[in-house]
Amino acid sequence: MHSTKKTKATLDRHLLLPDTLNEAAVRYNSFLLDYCQTSVSALSGSAAGIIGLTGLNGFVFYLICSIFLSIIILLYLNDSIKLYFTSKKSIITANLWSGIQTYLLFWTFLYGMVHVY
């Protein structure tokens, strides 16, 4: 009887965590993650520009917002990360570079519009 429970638990684990991933689904999830990161970068860049952050404070603000988004996504996914993404690292670091470019664009534009002109 003990071996049946172990077999059933192993079977349930294989149903929940497949060995193969659907490439189209992984790409779509990466697209959604990129969309979220770009949106947060634009919003945080706008906020930093309106607030008037300059220099290192602005970059620290971007890192805080980006890490905050990653934490929210990790908390939302909880234990099912392997079902949607290849690793936790991909959620945290996947779009930092493209996100910082969007952040800089909105940050400098709104800083110039509010504080310079």
N, C-alpha and C positions, 0 to 999 in steps of 0.2 A: 504494500500500500504506500509506503514512503517513496518508492521509486516512481510511482504514478504521479505523485504530486510534483516531484522534481521534473519529470518529463513534461507535465502540463505547464509548469513555470517556464521551462526552456522554450516550449512552443509559443507561449504568450510573449516572451521576450523577442522571439524571432518575428512575430507578427507586428510588434510595436517598433522594432528597430531593424529594418530590412538591411541586408548586406549591400544591395545596389541602390543607387539613387537615380531618380528620373532627372535627366539632364535639363529638360525643358522647365521642370519645376524649380530646380536649383537656380537656373538663369532668371526665372521670373521672381523668385525670392530675392536674388541679388539686385534685380531691377527695383523692387519695392524698397529694399534697404537703401539703395542709392537715392531714390526719390525722397525718402524720409530725411536722409542726411543732407541732401541739397536744400530741402525746405527749412530744416533747422539752421543750416548755415546762412541762408538768406535772412531768416527772421532774427537770428542772433547778430548778424552783421548790421542789419537795420537798427536793432536796439543799441548796439555799441556805437554806431555813428550818431544816433540821436542823443544818447547819453553824453557823448563826447569823449569816449575812451581813446587814449593815444598810446603809442609805443607798446611796451611789453604788457601793459594792462589789457590791451585789446586782444593780444594773442592768448593770454591766460583766460580771458573770457570765452574765447572760441574753444579752447581745450575743455573748459568746464562744461560748456553747453554740449559739446560732442560726447564727452564721457557720460554726461547725464542722459543723453539719448540712448547710448549703448546700455547703460544700466537699466533704463526703462524697458528696452527691448528684451534684455536678458531676464528681467523679472517677469515680463509677460510670457515669455516662452517657457520659463522655468526648467523642467526636465526634458522637454521635447525639442531641444535645440538640434539634436542629430536628425530629427525628422525633416527639418526645413533648411538647415545650413550644414556645411561640411565641418565647421569648427567654430568655437567661441571666438577665436582670434579673428576670423573673417568678419564677425559682427562689429568688433571694436575698431579694427584698423583698415577695413576694406576701402572706405571712401574718404579718408582723412585728407589726401592731397586734393582731390577735386572739391571737397568741402571747403578747404581753406581758400581756394581760388574764388569760389562763390562768396565766401565770407568777406574776403578783401574787397571784392567788387562792391558789395552793398555797404560795407563799412566806410570805404573812402567816399563813395558817392553821397551817402546820407550825411556823413560828417561835413563834407564840402557844402552841401545844400543848407544844412542847419547852422553851422558854426562859421563858415567862411563867407557865404553870400548873404 
